[in-house]
Amino acid sequence: MKDLVKVYLDQMESSKPFIGTEYNECISKNTTHIMGFCFDGTTTFRPGARFGPDALRDASFGIETYSPYLERDLADYSIVDCGNLPIYPSKWRLTNDYFHVVTQDLKLKEDRIKILTLGGEHSISYGPIRLCLDQYTDLFIIHLDAHADLRDGYLQEKFSHASIIRRVWDHLDEDNDLLQYGIRSGLKEEFAFMREHGTLAESLENCLARISALDASRPIYLTLDLDFFDPAFMPGTGTPEAGGENFHNFIKIIKVLKDKNFVGADIVELAPMLDASGSSSAFAAKVTREVLLALQ
């Protein structure tokens, strides 16, 4: 295990920006930005998601910049990779505070700035989602995941990966909406919560219909936990759950999003060390390409 950790630490030191993008720490107008958030300090089953951002970048050099699904090419757009936020292995709040400091004065809507955050475990989504909630008053959040993440805390951690959507829910008002799809694991109380509040889409058709019905101007944020996909396709994740989605059904969702006001996203929970074949990283890199292109 120590040798594997050393390999991934070496990769993090020499990682190149995601294919089709340029490295630049500055945040610019009319640009989509990639930020890595290498944290998995509240992981409760299998750690390793802190290595996800750079494994994604490395694996991206095995795919093309062109998507035949969306008929778009990364090379045709202004996309920069800002690298990773400072890493505080057991201090989620320090990195989250740093994210807040570097983004608090941004004018996302006015300056057409978009951010794709790469995790890391799902707790890292809090900062990016709060940023968009602060700037888009009628934000519609799409949560694709195997787990509801609606506990009010887990193992004495209020901002656990298992409770992050509940922490986001704390900030929603009557102008916001949450749609959850792919959920197939959770407490009885979490499923009752989703059904009570109407957040759960229990079929792909219902999910697609609800997104398609949104006004074209309605801002949408996507938080994607890679265990949304079946472990047959994505074994390299911390808490795999049988019964997940496949890539082509994901593309159906992305094709709807590309014609909407898609303003931000995060992709979390790639734990590359858990899949020695590298297939999970390659799969996640292709998913990331599609999300980046749908954001344009």
N, C-alpha and C positions, 0 to 999 in steps of 0.2 A: 504493500500500500504506500509506503514512504517513497518508493521509486516512482510510482504513478503520480503522486503529488508533485514530486520534483519535475517530472515531465511537463505537467500542466502549468507549474509556476514558470518554467522556462518558456513555455509558449506564451504566457501572459506578458513576459518581458519583451518578446520579439514579435508580438502579434501585429499584423497589418490591418489597415481599415477594411471594412466589409467591401467585397468586390463591387466595382462600379461607383465607389464613393472616394472622396478625398479626405485625408485627415486634416482637421482644423478645430482647434479648441474654441474658437469664437462662434457665437451664435449670430446668424445673419438673417436679414429679411428675405422673404420669398424662398425659403430653404427648409428642407426637412433634415433633422439632426438625429443621429444615433448616439445614445449614451448608455454605457455599461454600468450596471449597479451590481457589483460582485459580492453579494451578501447572502448567507444562508444560516444565520445565527439562531433562528428559531425553528430550524428543521427538526422534525421529531421522528423521522423514520430513517431515510438514507440521505446523508449529506452529499454535497458535491456541486450544487447549483451555482456556487460562487465562481466556478470555472466556466460557466455557460457562455458569457459574452464573448470571450476570446476563442472558445471552441467554435462558436458560430462563425466568427470572422474567419478563422482558419479554414473551416469547411466550405465557406462561400467560394473559395477559389477552385472548387470542383464543380461549380455550376456556372451557367451562362448568365449574363446580365439581362438577357431578353426573356420575357415570359410569353409563351405561346397561348397561355390561358387568358391573359389580359391584353395581349398584343401591345405591350409597353416595354421599354428598355431603360434600365437604370441610367445608362449613359446619356439619356436625353433630358435628364432632370438635374436640378441643383440639390444634391444630397451630400452631406458631410458627416463624417464619423468623428465625434468629439472625444473618442476614447472612453476611459472608465472614470467614474467618480472616485475620489479617495477611498481607500478600503480600510474600514475599521471592523475587523472580523467579528467581534461580538457586540458592536455598538451600532445597532440599526439607526438610532436617533441621530448620531453624529453625521452619518452619511446622508440621512434624510434632511437634516438641517442644512448641510452643504448644498444639496440639490435645491432647497428652498432659496438659499442665498443667491445662487447663480441664475435662478429663473424668476425671482419675485418681481423684477422690474420689466420683464418681457411683456410685450403687447402682442399676444399670439394672433388674435383676430386681425387687428389693424395692420400688422407687419407680415402677415401670412407666414408665421413661424409654426412648424410642427416638430414634435419630438416623439421618437420611438425609443423607449427604454428597454434595454435587454437585461433580464435577470439571470442569476439571482433567483431566490425563492419569491413566493407570491407577496410577501409582506412589502417588497420594494415598490409595489404598485400604488401605495398610498399617496406618496408625494406627487407623482405625475398626474394621478386622477384629481387630487385636490387642486393642483395648478389649473387644470382645465375647468373644474367646477367653479373656481374663482373667476374665470374669465369668460365662460360661456354659461349664462344663467339658466338656459334650458337644455343643458347637456343630457344626452341619451347615452347610457353606458351599456355596452354589451359585454357580458361575462361568459366566456367559453372555458369550460373546466370540467373535470370529473367530480369535483367536490364543491359543495355549496359555499364553504368558507364563511358561514354565517354564525358561528359560535360567538358568544360574547367575550371570548378569551379562551386561551388554552395553556395549561401548565403554568398558570399565574402570569401569562403574558397577554396583555390586551391587544397588542399589535402583532399577534402571531400570524403565520402564514395560514392558519386554520380559521382566522377570524377577520381577515383583512376586508372582505366585502361587507361585513357587519360594521366595521369602522368607517368604511365609505358611506354606508347607509345612514350613519349618524349625521352626515352633512347634506343629505338629499332633502329637497323640499318639494312642494307641489308642482314645481316647474320641471323637475328632473324625473327621469324614468330609468329603471334597471331591467334588463332582459338577460336571463340566464339560460344557457342551453348546454347540453352534454352532461348535466349533473346526474350522476348515478351513484353517489356515495355521500352520506351525511347522517346526522342524527334525525330521528323522527321529528323533533322540534324544528329542525332546519327546513325540512320538506313542508311542514305545516306553515312555517313562516312564508316560504316562497308562494305557496298556494293562496294563503290569506292575502298577500300583497300583489298577487298576479304577476310575479317576476319570472316564473318558470315556463319556458317553452318545452313541451314534452314530445315534440317531434320536429324534424328538420323543416317540414312544410310550414308548421306554425311559426318557427323562428324566421324563416325567409319571408313569410307573409307580413309579420310584424315589422320587420326592417323595411320591406318594400313600401309599406303604407306610410312611412315617415315622410314628412314634407322635405323637399330637396334641400331646404335651407337649415334644417335642424342639425346642430352639431352632434357628432357621434364619436364616442371614445370606445376603443376595444381593449379589453384586458384578456389576454390569451395565456392560459396555463397549458403547457404542452401535454399534460396528462389528459387533456381533452381528447387526444388521439388514442386509439387503442394501442396497448403495449406491443401488439404484433408489429406496429409501425414505429413506435416510439418507446422502446424499453428503457432508454437512458433518461429516466426521470425519477424523482425521489419517492413518489407515491403512486405507482402505476395501478390502474383499475381496469379490469376486463370490461368489454362492452362499449368501447369508445368509437369515435368517428374515424373516417378515412380521409385521405388527402382530397379526393375529388369532391366530397360533400363540403369540405372546408372551402374549396374553390367556389362552390355555388354561393356561399356566404360572401366571399371576397368580391365576387362579380357584382353583387348587389351593393356592397359598400363603396366600390369604386365610382359609382354614379351618385353617391350621396355626399353630404358635407362631412367627410371623415377627417377629424381634426387631430387625433393623437392615438397612441397605442402603446402597449407594453407586451412583451413576450417573455415568459418566465418558466423556470423549473427545468431547463435542460441541465442534466447532471452527466456530463460526457464520460466520466470515469466509470459509470455503471454500464456502459455499452462499449466494450473493447473493440468491436467491429468498426466503430465510427459512423455507423448508419444513422443513429439518432441525431448526431450533429449535422450530417448531410441533409437529413429530412428537415430539421429545424432551420437550416440555412435557406432551404427552398421556401419554406413557409415565411421566413423573414423577408425574402425577396418579394413575395406576393403582397405582403402587408405594406412594404415600402412603396411598391408601385401603385397600390390602391390609394395610398395617401396623396398621390400626386394630383 
